[in-house]
């Protein structure tokens, strides 16, 4: 993967530096969604600083120098970069595949780390969307995503980002194959989708992505019948003050939905 070709974060990131002890002080807010533990290793702290300010290339580079202990920041940076900033499809797929491979290595070594499983599911889910959800389901990826998300929540029930992802998993399957086949073949349920979205909102009420993905999920499930609710969720996300580069990208995504 040619990381040198990664695109720069296109927005002002001066508010997202988290230098020195600022990172530790802001950690619980910044990581309410993924429940990551504050790292003791200085190089890993620096990798997370790079992630939060939108220097995703440098975040991955520093994280990989730390070996498998850097898996979470490397995989989050790779997934967020590929989702929002990479518009070259082949490069996007390379990013997701690299993150999936790293996550599989993390699962083998750090099986009790919820984020080993979560970032496996996250990047596998984004990869599935990039090649088409139907194709991914035919290749058996749906079961792998669900297993990794369920394992994440078994290890950390308050993992808001995993709840959001599981809500989207149910909604995407129902949208693509219908309620009956979705339920019979994949165990997909609109009730479960909404439950997970609501849980994520309860756990992280200030998270733009929890609102954006809930809006996306409701539209997949109900279409124009819930358009007012969908729009309200996008508006709430768009009006939030982002706390780091990822949230800035999420807010911009919400604004784009409202255009």
URJOLIN-V31569 format. One line per field, one symbol per residue. psi: psi as a letter, one per 20 degrees, with the letter a starting at -180 (. if undefined). A space follows every 50 residues. Layout:
psi=???
This chain:
psi=pnhijqqqpjrpjhikglqcihgghighghkhhikqppqhphhhghghgg ghijmhghggggghhibhijgghghgggggghghiojoghhghggghghg gghhhghhhmhjohigggiggghhghgghhiphgggghjjhghgggghgh hghghnhjnghhgghhghgggggghhirgghggghikqphghghghghgg hghmijoghhgghgggghhhhibihkhgggghggggghiqoqiahghghg ghgghhhi.
